[in-house]
Amino acid sequence: MQIRQPDFVERLIATVDRHHVDPGSIVLEITETVLVDEGDRATETIRRLREEGFRFAVDDYGSGYCSLSHLQRHPVDLLKIDRASIEEFGNDPLGNTLTRTILQMAGSLELLTVAEGIETSSQLRELRRFGCDLGQGYLLSKPLEADDLAHRFRQIDTAGVI
């Protein structure tokens, strides 16, 4: 389903209802481009779905041209920082500046942050130091099939960690 489809909201709500899923457990990812290109239409769609309990993430933040005003106008919950902004984090002072600024801005807007593409320990260490909430990337785990993911969580649960 695409946010641009006229019946997107109704179809999504019907699907969630049919499968008895709590909308609050679903985070819908949208790109910066959708926020900018769709404007008021995106705002209305996001507003309607948030009223139903859905949460939203802006994916690949830092790769496009989304301004702070777009983040203030669109009620999102989570900001996923583009992997290109993470690549030099921990190695290049200029790369650190952009990512640090994104993290500070997200913090002031009370958005959760996810760093995409974490591949080195220094990136992870620096991201933690500057307050990044969550991360994903090959350093943490390669992509997993659903069965492998379930097996991994069963192992953690058996160890008493969850």
C-alpha positions in Angstrom: 0.0 0.0 0.0 1.2 3.5 -0.8 0.4 6.7 1.0 -0.5 8.3 -2.3 -3.3 5.9 -3.0 -6.7 7.5 -2.3 -8.0 4.6 -0.2 -4.7 4.0 1.7 -6.1 5.0 5.2 -9.3 2.9 4.9 -7.4 -0.1 3.6 -4.8 0.0 6.3 -7.3 0.4 9.1 -9.4 -2.5 7.6 -6.4 -4.7 7.4 -5.3 -4.0 11.0 -8.8 -4.6 12.3 -9.2 -7.8 10.3 -6.0 -9.2 11.8 -6.7 -7.8 15.3 -3.4 -5.9 15.4 -2.9 -2.9 17.8 -2.1 0.1 15.5 0.3 1.4 18.2 2.6 -1.6 17.5 3.0 -0.5 13.9 5.5 2.1 12.7 4.9 3.3 9.2 8.0 4.6 7.4 7.8 7.5 5.0 10.6 9.2 3.2 11.6 12.8 3.3 10.5 13.1 -0.3 6.9 12.1 0.6 6.8 14.7 3.3 8.0 17.4 0.9 6.2 16.3 -2.3 2.9 15.4 -0.8 2.6 18.4 1.5 -0.9 18.8 2.9 -2.0 15.4 1.6 0.7 13.7 3.6 -0.1 15.8 6.7 -3.8 14.8 6.5 -3.0 11.1 6.0 -0.5 11.1 8.9 -3.0 12.9 11.1 -5.8 10.5 10.4 -3.6 7.4 11.0 -2.1 8.8 14.2 -5.7 9.3 15.5 -6.1 5.6 15.0 -2.9 4.9 17.0 -0.3 4.3 14.2 3.2 5.7 14.6 5.4 7.2 11.9 9.1 7.2 11.1 10.9 9.4 8.6 13.3 7.1 6.8 16.7 8.0 5.3 16.7 11.4 7.0 19.7 13.5 5.9 19.7 12.1 2.3 17.2 14.6 0.9 15.9 18.1 1.4 13.5 17.8 4.3 13.7 20.9 6.5 13.1 21.3 10.2 9.7 22.9 9.4 8.5 19.7 7.7 9.4 17.7 10.9 7.5 20.2 13.0 4.5 20.2 10.7 4.2 16.4 10.3 3.6 14.6 13.6 6.2 11.8 13.4 7.6 9.7 16.2 10.9 8.5 14.9 13.8 9.7 12.7 15.9 7.2 10.8 19.2 8.8 10.0 20.5 7.8 6.5 23.4 5.5 6.3 25.4 8.1 4.3 25.3 10.4 7.3 26.6 7.6 9.5 29.5 6.4 7.2 32.1 8.9 8.4 30.7 9.2 11.9 33.4 8.5 14.3 36.2 9.1 11.7 35.5 12.5 10.1 34.9 15.6 12.2 32.6 17.1 9.5 30.6 13.9 9.3 30.2 14.1 13.0 28.8 17.6 12.8 25.9 16.7 10.5 24.9 13.6 12.5 25.3 15.3 15.8 23.1 18.2 14.6 20.4 15.7 13.4 20.6 13.9 16.8 20.3 17.2 18.7 17.4 18.4 16.6 15.6 15.1 17.0 16.1 15.3 20.7 14.6 18.7 20.9 11.6 17.5 19.0 11.3 14.5 21.3 11.8 12.1 18.4 13.3 8.6 18.8 16.4 8.2 16.6 17.6 5.2 14.6 21.0 5.3 12.9 21.1 3.2 9.8 24.1 1.4 8.4 26.3 1.1 11.6 29.3 -0.9 10.5 32.1 -0.1 12.9 32.5 0.0 16.7 33.7 3.6 16.5 30.4 4.6 14.8 28.4 2.8 17.5 30.4 4.3 20.3 30.0 7.9 18.9 26.3 7.4 18.2 25.7 6.3 21.8 27.8 9.2 23.1 25.7 11.7 21.2 22.4 10.2 22.3 21.2 8.1 19.4 18.4 5.8 20.7 18.6 2.9 18.3 20.7 1.5 15.6 20.8 -1.0 12.8 23.6 -2.2 10.5 25.9 -5.1 9.9 27.9 -4.5 13.0 24.8 -5.4 15.0 23.3 -8.1 12.8 23.1 -9.0 9.1 19.5 -9.2 7.7 17.7 -12.3 9.1 14.9 -14.5 7.8 11.8 -14.5 10.0 12.6 -18.0 11.4 16.2 -17.0 12.2 15.0 -13.9 14.0 12.4 -15.9 16.0 15.1 -18.5 16.9 17.4 -15.7 18.1 14.7 -14.2 20.4 13.9 -17.6 21.8 17.6 -18.0 22.7 17.6 -14.7 24.4 14.4 -15.5 26.3 15.7 -18.8 27.4 18.8 -17.1 28.8 16.5 -14.9 30.9 17.4 -11.7 29.2 13.9 -10.8 28.0 
